[in-house]
Amino acid sequence: MAVVENVTVPQIENSTPGPTLDDLLEDQQDLILSMGLRVSLSVAMGCVCVGSVFGNLLVLISLVRERPLPNPAVQLIFRHLSLANFLLASIGEPLVVVSLASGKWVWGESMRLFEAFWVTTFGLLSMMILALISLEQYSRFVRQKQLRTFQVAVILSGIYLLALIFGVSPLLGWCGYGPEGYGVSNSLRWKDLTDNSASYIVTVMIVGYFCPLVIITYCYRSIYQLVQAQSNVAIVRTMVSVNVTSLAVNRNHSLIVQERKLATTITFVILSFFFAWTPYVLINLLNMFTTWVVKYKILATIPALFAKSSTLWWIIIYSMMDKRIKKACRKTCEHFQRAFRIWYFSS
């Protein structure tokens, strides 16, 4: 009987390990999220983009054409705010909308840097101008001092310069720009925790988020307390008066109505600021110290889109609640309607 000796069994070497279950689940999750949310997010951002572009352009034209605000300094601030939001919405947001519809960034690496620079610069500019509006109203109502046009122009020049410095710095080596979330939008490299990048991120968060937040909250809180105190004084004077006339009652009711309107406007201003930027700031702070945002890309994508929608909130708040701006926008629309009818029927 033959005995088979020295028989070697070939070993199958697994030099390239296959994907793990976690990798397959992550890829499947990215596929499902990109397919399920791509259309809805692109439609939502498209609506925000259209509303922001035409809304800010309408307000800008109305401010220049109708001059609805009696104070030239206030009018100058509102013009620059609408201009900054218009430039941000008309150039930065369409790039994101098209990339969302495509499921990836389609504009190349050079445009990636440009989009990140554009959004960072004009986003900071808009937030700082919004804080300047709060300061102007605080100075006018609480301190009883109106800012002059020259003072506002100097402050605006400093704001433009500061926003430009923070926008250009990542292009020159202080931190850097890169994709965020699914790569359809771009921002700072939040995950880079070198001393160079960390110093920029801390500085830009303090200047671009926390300082405007503190200024807006403090100024509007002081204005609300002042109006409430004046309303209470008027009510007490009316109640202790022996002859309470109907005119006094009407004035008292008018003060209460004005107080409620101001409180509503203040609430919406503060909530819109929190709603647009707080999720984005918190998720990027989380991204700096954890891997959740890298693993679940949707956590970085949706807050970034919310932040970009901030160009629309101020129009809804001020244009719908300020009768002067609302009336000026209506006159501008009527003017363009008449001009269009004349052009259409004459041709």
Wavefront OBJ file of the C-alpha trace (Angstrom):
o trace
v 0.000 0.000 0.000
v 1.496 3.314 -1.084
v 1.993 6.040 1.435
v 1.864 9.594 0.269
v 4.524 11.647 1.973
v 5.584 15.278 1.952
v 2.271 16.552 0.658
v 1.960 20.286 1.191
v -1.374 22.020 1.195
v -1.216 25.488 -0.359
v -2.216 28.274 2.000
v -4.511 30.965 0.698
v -3.113 34.279 1.800
v -5.562 37.127 2.411
v -3.284 39.991 1.550
v -6.134 42.415 0.905
v -8.765 42.214 3.628
v -12.317 42.715 2.479
v -14.626 45.423 3.776
v -15.938 44.984 7.272
v -19.584 45.011 8.220
v -19.282 48.545 9.602
v -17.821 49.749 6.310
v -20.655 48.159 4.339
v -23.274 49.660 6.661
v -21.644 53.099 6.406
v -21.536 52.947 2.609
v -25.155 51.799 2.516
v -26.144 54.606 4.883
v -24.398 57.197 2.719
v -26.144 55.796 -0.361
v -29.582 55.853 1.269
v -29.127 59.331 2.719
v -27.776 60.783 -0.473
v -30.600 59.331 -2.533
v -33.347 60.074 -0.005
v -32.333 63.581 0.980
v -30.650 64.840 -2.155
v -33.856 65.925 -3.879
v -35.505 67.381 -0.777
v -32.387 69.280 0.312
v -31.738 70.638 -3.170
v -35.359 71.789 -3.500
v -35.287 73.403 -0.046
v -31.990 75.153 -0.718
v -33.249 76.202 -4.155
v -36.252 77.890 -2.543
v -34.011 79.594 0.008
v -31.657 80.727 -2.757
v -34.447 82.182 -4.919
v -36.120 83.863 -1.958
v -32.834 85.295 -0.713
v -31.710 86.594 -4.111
v -34.970 88.273 -5.114
v -35.894 89.318 -1.568
v -32.580 91.014 -0.835
v -32.513 92.590 -4.299
v -36.042 93.925 -3.782
v -35.153 95.396 -0.390
v -31.938 96.914 -1.757
v -33.734 98.582 -4.684
v -36.526 99.775 -2.384
v -34.056 101.303 0.068
v -32.287 103.158 -2.732
v -35.402 104.180 -4.663
v -38.001 104.891 -1.953
v -35.779 105.818 1.019
v -38.364 104.575 3.543
v -36.238 105.055 6.659
v -35.940 108.643 7.914
v -32.517 108.115 9.498
v -29.747 108.090 6.823
v -27.432 106.078 9.079
v -29.989 103.313 9.553
v -30.729 103.300 5.852
v -27.028 102.909 5.070
v -26.756 99.898 7.399
v -29.771 98.182 5.867
v -28.443 98.768 2.351
v -25.162 97.062 3.150
v -26.906 94.192 4.917
v -29.142 93.523 1.922
v -26.153 93.889 -0.419
v -24.047 91.409 1.571
v -26.871 88.858 1.721
v -27.624 89.341 -1.980
v -24.005 88.686 -2.976
v -23.836 85.655 -0.688
v -27.111 84.196 -1.982
v -26.599 84.964 -5.681
v -23.063 83.546 -5.997
v -22.412 81.141 -3.133
v -25.754 79.359 -2.769
v -26.363 78.345 -6.431
v -23.085 76.391 -6.402
v -24.343 74.389 -3.427
v -27.812 73.848 -4.932
v -26.398 72.378 -8.155
v -23.969 70.191 -6.197
v -26.795 68.952 -3.983
v -28.833 67.991 -7.035
v -25.815 66.176 -8.491
v -24.895 64.444 -5.253
v -21.307 65.696 -5.336
v -19.215 68.813 -5.861
v -19.135 69.451 -9.596
v -17.240 72.742 -9.849
v -13.612 71.706 -9.355
v -11.106 72.382 -6.620
v -10.527 76.033 -7.475
v -14.235 76.802 -7.165
v -14.286 74.824 -3.929
v -11.825 77.266 -2.403
v -13.689 80.220 -3.890
v -17.054 79.058 -2.520
v -15.613 78.542 0.949
v -13.949 81.968 0.858
v -17.104 83.672 -0.421
v -19.437 82.105 2.130
v -17.032 82.693 5.030
v -16.429 86.344 4.129
v -20.016 87.389 3.492
v -21.398 85.193 6.257
v -19.203 86.980 8.789
v -20.069 90.299 7.168
v -23.816 89.701 7.491
v -23.594 88.661 11.138
v -21.491 91.654 12.101
v -23.832 94.062 10.269
v -26.773 92.485 12.088
v -24.971 93.219 15.345
v -24.400 96.801 14.144
v -28.164 97.200 13.633
v -28.680 96.130 17.235
v -26.085 98.635 18.435
v -27.699 101.438 16.436
v -31.136 100.716 17.865
v -29.693 100.450 21.370
v -27.949 103.817 20.971
v -31.101 105.455 19.600
v -33.693 104.090 22.050
v -31.755 103.469 25.261
v -28.926 106.029 25.121
v -30.983 108.607 23.220
v -28.066 109.202 20.841
v -28.297 108.672 17.104
v -25.269 107.416 15.245
v -24.202 109.767 12.485
v -23.764 108.617 8.906
v -20.015 109.184 9.058
v -19.712 107.029 12.181
v -21.707 104.234 10.557
v -19.594 104.441 7.388
v -16.391 104.098 9.427
v -17.779 101.108 11.360
v -18.948 99.470 8.128
v -15.509 99.954 6.589
v -13.946 98.221 9.587
v -16.459 95.372 9.338
v -15.708 94.876 5.630
v -11.982 94.864 6.320
v -12.291 92.424 9.219
v -14.492 90.016 7.222
v -12.072 90.166 4.276
v -9.104 89.414 6.542
v -10.819 86.361 8.011
v -11.889 85.209 4.534
v -8.462 85.515 2.959
v -6.452 84.120 5.885
v -7.215 80.412 5.176
v -6.077 80.934 1.576
v -2.760 82.274 2.872
v -2.054 79.428 5.291
v -3.850 80.367 8.516
v -6.080 77.276 8.814
v -7.507 76.165 5.449
v -10.629 75.411 3.413
v -12.028 72.020 2.508
v -15.231 70.025 1.924
v -17.753 69.457 4.687
v -20.369 66.749 5.124
v -21.092 64.998 1.839
v -18.761 67.363 0.023
v -21.496 69.461 -1.603
v -20.465 72.535 0.400
v -17.192 73.840 1.735
v -15.922 75.492 4.871
v -12.977 75.536 7.238
v -11.001 72.409 8.012
v -12.527 71.940 11.428
v -10.824 68.579 11.979
v -7.333 70.076 11.700
v -6.313 70.650 15.322
v -2.857 72.066 14.791
v -1.963 75.217 16.698
v -2.207 77.196 13.465
v -5.743 76.057 12.650
v -7.013 76.024 16.230
v -6.012 79.658 16.760
v -7.940 80.708 13.655
v -11.040 78.655 14.535
v -11.211 80.033 18.087
v -10.712 83.601 16.851
v -13.313 83.400 14.081
v -15.875 81.836 16.425
v -15.409 84.587 18.982
v -15.519 87.420 16.434
v -18.098 85.948 14.061
v -20.509 84.206 16.419
v -20.193 84.837 20.145
v -19.587 88.605 19.980
v -22.583 89.290 17.652
v -24.703 86.945 19.760
v -23.875 88.797 22.984
v -24.396 92.200 21.340
v -27.756 91.267 19.798
v -29.070 89.687 23.001
v -27.937 92.530 25.262
v -29.151 95.362 22.999
v -32.601 93.948 22.304
v -33.067 92.938 25.932
v -32.276 96.505 27.016
v -34.664 97.954 24.422
v -37.447 95.622 25.495
v -36.954 96.474 29.171
v -37.050 100.189 28.348
v -40.289 99.917 26.358
v -41.863 97.751 29.040
v -40.891 100.229 31.769
v -42.301 103.162 29.790
v -45.511 101.252 29.170
v -45.897 100.421 32.881
v -45.339 104.052 33.838
v -48.004 105.165 31.355
v -50.440 102.581 32.736
v -49.871 103.687 36.348
v -50.312 107.354 35.453
v -53.571 106.543 33.712
v -54.889 104.467 36.631
v -54.147 107.092 39.304
v -55.690 109.846 37.238
v -59.115 110.915 38.468
v -60.522 111.598 35.032
v -59.766 108.621 32.823
v -60.700 109.709 29.353
v -61.149 107.483 26.341
v -58.119 109.145 24.731
v -55.914 108.024 27.629
v -57.276 104.507 27.333
v -56.535 104.455 23.620
v -52.995 105.677 24.208
v -52.544 103.057 26.888
v -53.777 100.336 24.543
v -51.497 101.628 21.792
v -48.471 101.377 24.092
v -49.341 97.787 24.955
v -49.722 96.892 21.278
v -46.374 98.496 20.443
v -44.739 96.596 23.281
v -46.078 93.303 22.000
v -44.937 94.011 18.458
v -41.458 94.948 19.629
v -41.265 91.859 21.824
v -42.287 89.686 18.869
v -39.677 91.271 16.603
v -36.954 90.863 19.235
v -37.901 87.231 19.796
v -37.764 86.444 16.096
v -34.428 88.215 15.643
v -32.759 86.287 18.456
v -34.373 82.969 17.534
v -33.403 83.341 13.880
v -29.803 83.959 14.894
v -29.817 80.859 17.095
v -31.682 78.801 14.514
v -29.344 79.599 11.646
v -25.909 79.481 13.267
v -25.987 77.624 16.594
v -26.382 74.107 15.100
v -23.524 74.825 12.687
v -21.212 76.089 15.427
v -22.029 73.230 17.790
v -21.594 70.527 15.168
v -18.225 71.924 14.135
v -17.088 72.090 17.743
v -18.136 68.463 18.009
v -16.260 67.712 14.811
v -13.051 69.064 16.314
v -13.004 66.565 19.188
v -15.002 63.501 18.043
v -15.393 61.290 14.971
v -19.193 61.300 14.898
v -19.429 64.018 12.286
v -16.937 62.232 10.024
v -18.800 58.935 10.373
v -22.297 60.407 9.975
v -21.862 63.006 7.272
v -25.453 64.166 7.448
v -24.592 65.789 10.819
v -22.320 68.240 9.018
v -24.443 68.752 5.900
v -27.801 69.888 7.311
v -26.432 72.466 9.836
v -24.279 73.944 7.065
v -27.377 74.392 4.908
v -29.257 75.977 7.823
v -26.436 78.479 8.248
v -26.605 79.392 4.557
v -30.345 80.012 4.903
v -29.646 82.927 7.264
v -29.741 85.268 4.246
v -33.522 84.822 4.175
v -34.460 85.271 7.821
v -33.729 88.976 8.194
v -35.928 89.741 5.182
v -38.818 87.841 6.711
v -38.375 89.556 10.062
v -37.718 93.176 9.106
v -39.577 93.385 5.814
v -42.725 91.737 7.131
v -42.734 93.425 10.547
v -41.447 96.895 9.631
v -44.299 98.739 7.915
v -41.966 101.265 6.280
v -39.807 98.674 4.497
v -42.868 96.605 3.665
v -44.584 99.628 2.100
v -41.451 100.568 0.153
v -41.171 97.026 -1.240
v -44.804 97.138 -2.302
v -44.261 100.431 -4.145
v -41.198 99.027 -5.887
v -43.128 95.954 -7.022
v -45.943 98.149 -8.346
v -43.409 100.285 -10.207
v -41.866 97.254 -11.919
v -45.321 95.877 -12.744
v -46.292 99.124 -14.468
v -42.962 99.249 -16.296
v -43.380 95.650 -17.459
v -46.937 96.265 -18.699
v -45.845 99.366 -20.594
v -42.946 97.488 -22.164
v -45.028 94.397 -22.997
v -48.012 96.166 -24.583
v -45.923 98.766 -26.379
v -43.891 96.014 -28.072
l 1 2 3 4 5 6 7 8 9 10 11 12 13 14 15 16 17 18 19 20 21 22 23 24 25 26 27 28 29 30 31 32 33 34 35 36 37 38 39 40 41 42 43 44 45 46 47 48 49 50 51 52 53 54 55 56 57 58 59 60 61 62 63 64 65 66 67 68 69 70 71 72 73 74 75 76 77 78 79 80 81 82 83 84 85 86 87 88 89 90 91 92 93 94 95 96 97 98 99 100 101 102 103 104 105 106 107 108 109 110 111 112 113 114 115 116 117 118 119 120 121 122 123 124 125 126 127 128 129 130 131 132 133 134 135 136 137 138 139 140 141 142 143 144 145 146 147 148 149 150 151 152 153 154 155 156 157 158 159 160 161 162 163 164 165 166 167 168 169 170 171 172 173 174 175 176 177 178 179 180 181 182 183 184 185 186 187 188 189 190 191 192 193 194 195 196 197 198 199 200 201 202 203 204 205 206 207 208 209 210 211 212 213 214 215 216 217 218 219 220 221 222 223 224 225 226 227 228 229 230 231 232 233 234 235 236 237 238 239 240 241 242 243 244 245 246 247 248 249 250 251 252 253 254 255 256 257 258 259 260 261 262 263 264 265 266 267 268 269 270 271 272 273 274 275 276 277 278 279 280 281 282 283 284 285 286 287 288 289 290 291 292 293 294 295 296 297 298 299 300 301 302 303 304 305 306 307 308 309 310 311 312 313 314 315 316 317 318 319 320 321 322 323 324 325 326 327 328 329 330 331 332 333 334 335 336 337 338 339 340 341 342 343 344 345 346 347
